[in-house]
Amino acid sequence: MTEETSKLEEAVTDSAATAGVEESAIDKALAESKSFLSRAQDALTDAVDTVVDAVKEHPITAASIAAGATAAVAGAAYGASKLLGGDDSDDDGSVKSGKKKS
């Protein structure tokens, strides 16, 4: 049992005693939450293992997907910066100097 789980059990037990809640209901809820967390951890571990195996089998494809995702995020960030900071730059990306051309 981890330290966090022990602290959670202690807090729940203290709260239950204060509120007059039946301990069996608290124990049941705690067991259900542990079961849920265990299943979630198993599912995440399986997913990570599957991804690692896929990357090992197809490294070029994985690198291409990562590059595409990076380009998509960079494009979205650039677009957002243009939308949010439109007054500071011209359409060609140069910064406005504030001086009129003669």
Secondary structure, 3 states (H helix, E strand, C coil): CCHHHHHHHHHHHHHHHHHCCCHHHHHHHHHHHHHHHHHHHHHHHHHHHHHHHHHHHCHHHHHHHHHHHHHHHHHHHHHHHHHHCHHHECCCCCECCCCCCC
